[in-house]
């Protein structure tokens, strides 16, 4: 049975993932009308824009699936996914703070969410694997 610390860690992680998913959707909606179709450097900017768009969509889907898995308590992959996700988000936030894209406020929020999400994911203890249906848990040698 999970203790209070683990329950709170799950709630914090769910809140962080929800904010990240909503922020990603907001960025996606804001990014769509910015396609560089009339820019004189369209040939250079269009592939970069498409790459950022695809990356953003993949991130939104990844965060959404992780959030869904956390809500449904599907297993240890949620913890691993959250740890990796927040390590990458920390790197992205550091890049934003260096002035590559975005503003310092956006970079600071990304770093804050990355650290809080990372710590919350680490506080969720892995669960014991459940035996497969029809298998004998007392005999580990028999599949």
N, C-alpha and C positions, 0 to 999 in steps of 0.2 A: 504494500500500500504506500503510495507516495506521501512524503511528508509536506509540511507547509512550504518549506523553501522550494521544493521541486514544483509544487503547484503554482507558486508565485513566479518562478522562472518560466514556466510554460505560458502563463498569462502575459508576462513582459515580452517574451519572444513572439507571441501571437500579436500583441499590439505593435511591436516593431515591424514585423512582416506585413501587417495590414497597412501601416503608414508607408512602407516602402512600395507596396503594390499600388496603392492609391497615388503616390507620387509618380511612379512610373507611368501609370495611365494618364495622369495630368500632363507629364512631359510628352508623351506620345501624341496626345491631342494638340498640344502646343507646337509640336514639331511638324505635323503634317502640312500646314499651310506655308512652311518655310522652304519648300523645295526650290532650289536655285534655277528655275527655268528661264528667267530673264536676265540672269547675271552674265556679264561678259566672260567670266571664268567658269561657265557652266560645265565644260568638259572636265575640268579639274574637280569642281565642287560636288557634282552629282554622285560620283562613286563614293566619296567620303560620306555624303548625306545618306545614301542607301546603306552603307556599312553601319553607320550609327543607328539608323532606323531598325535594321535587322538585329543589331546587338540589343537595342532597347526592348524589342519584342521578345527576344529570347530571355532577357532578364525578368521581364514581367511574368512570363510563363513560368520560369523557374521559381520565382518568389511565390507565385500563386499556388503552384503544386506543393511547395514546401509548407505553405500556410495550411492548405487543405489537409495534408498529411499530419500536421501538428494538431489540427482541430479533431481529426478522426482518430488520433493516437495510433498511427499505422506502424510505428516501429523506430528502430535506431537510425534508419537512413535519414530521417528528419533532422536528427541531431547533426549528423555528418554533413548533410546538405546545408544546414544553417551555418555551421562553422566555416565551410568553404566559401559560402556566399558572402559572409561578413568579412573574411580575409580579403576577398576580391573587392568588396565594397570599400574597405579601408584603403586599398591601393588606389582605387578610383577617386576617392575623396582626397587623398594626398595629391593626386594629379590635378584635380580641380583647384586645390589650394596653390599649386605652383603656377597657375595661370594658363594652363593648356586650354581648357574650356570652362565655362561657368564663372560664377562669382565666388568670392571668399565665403559668403554666407552659405551658399549651397554646399561648398566643400566642407565647411564646419558642421553642417547638419548631417552630411553623409558620414563624416568621421564619428560623430556622436552616435548615430544609429548603428554604425558598424561595431563600435566598441560595446554598446549596450546589448546588441543582438548576439555578439560573440560571447560575452560573459554569460548571458542568459542561456545560450545553447550549451555552454560547458557545464552549467549548473544542473542541467537535465541529465539524470543518471541513465545509462543504458539499461534497457530491460532485458530480462532473460528470454532467450528464444523459446517460443512455444513449440511443443512437440507436434509433429505432423499428425494429421488425423489417421488413425489406424496403426500408428507405430507404437512400440512398447518403450516408454521412457526409462524403464528400469534396465534395459539392455541397449547401450549405446552403440554396440558393434553391428547390430542388425538394422538395415535400412528398410 
